[in-house]
Amino acid sequence: MLTRIIMNNFFYIGFLSFSVLGLLLADWKYSIAFFSDSRRLATAKAIGIVMALLLLFDILGVVNNIFTTNQSYVTGLHVVSRNLPVEEFIFLFLLCYFCLILYSTIKNKLVSKDIKDV
């Protein structure tokens, strides 16, 4: 019973946390986005602004009963209502950070390709 609760309720948040950690380590090792230069505050602000917009969208969906959450897969810690779990914040951070890393990687590859072609 306890194993089932741990696997169901904490697997998702564990998976999200492990994924964020993997992105942070890759970013740190290869200096892709956040660890690439001294403009870390601008990077953090960009992630924060996009997260705030996505959270606003989520909150509006939850308040209007458009979005729901399967309670058997979340920890039980909620913010605005039962349908906005803490895991949503981690997921949105993961989504924004992944997109930033993907954008930075593509931009750096295109810039380095242009330099080699000259």
N, C-alpha and C positions, 0 to 999 in steps of 0.2 A: 504494500500500500504506500509506504513512504517513498519507495523507489519510483513508483508510478507518479507520485506528486512531484518529485524532484525532476524526473524526466519530462513530464508534461509542462509544469509551471516554470521551470528554470532553464529548460533547454533553449528556448527562443532567445531569452536575454543573454544566456551564455554564448550562443552562436553569434549574436549581434556584437557582443563585447569582444569575442575572439576575432571577428572580422575587422572591427575598428582597430584593434591592436595590430593586426596584420597590415592594415593600411598605414598606420602610424610608423611601424617599423620599416616598411618599404619606402615611405616618404623620407624618413630619417636617413636610411642607408644610401639612397640614390638622389637625395636632395631634389625632389620633384616639385612640390608645391609649398607647403608650409615651412619646410626646412631649407628652402632654396635660396632665400635672401633675407635681408634685414627688414623687409616689408611684411613681417608676420602679422602685424596688427591689421593691415588691410586685408590679408587673407582670412583672418579670424572674423573680421567684420562682414566680409562677403558671405562666409558660411552662415554667420548669425542672421543676416538679413534674409537670405533665402529660407533658412529654417523657420524664421518668424512668419514669413508669408505662407509657407506650407502648413505650419501649425494653425494659423488663422483659418486656412482652407479646411483643415481637419476639424477644428472646433465648430465651424459653421456647419459642416456635414454631420457632426455628432449631435449638435443642438437641434438640427432639423430632422433627426432620425434617418439620415441617409447612410451613415457609416455605423457599423456595429463591430463588436469584437467577440471572438470565441474565447470565453473566460477560462476555458480549460487549458489554454496555452500561454497565459500571462501570469505574472507573479501576484497580481491582486492589488498592486499599488497603482492608483488612478489619480488623474489630475482634475479635469473639469467634470467628467462623469465616468460611469463604468465603461464607456466605450472609448476612452482616451487613456490607455495605460502608459506607464513610464517607458515601456519598450518602444512606444511610438517616437519619443524624443531621440532615443538611441538610433532607431532606424532612419529618421530624418537626417541626423548628423552623418550617419554612414552614407546615405544617398548623396548628400551635398558634398561630402569630402571625397567620395569616389568620383563624382563628376568633375570636381576641381582637379584631382590627380589625372584623370583621363584627359581633360582639356590641356593641362600643363604638359603632359607627355606628348600629345599630338603637336602642340605648339612648338615645343622644343625640338621635336624630330623634324618638323617642317623648316624651322629656322636653321638647324644644322644642315639640312639637305640643301637649302638655298646657299649657304656659305660654301659648301663643297662644290656646288655647280659653278660658282663664279671663278 
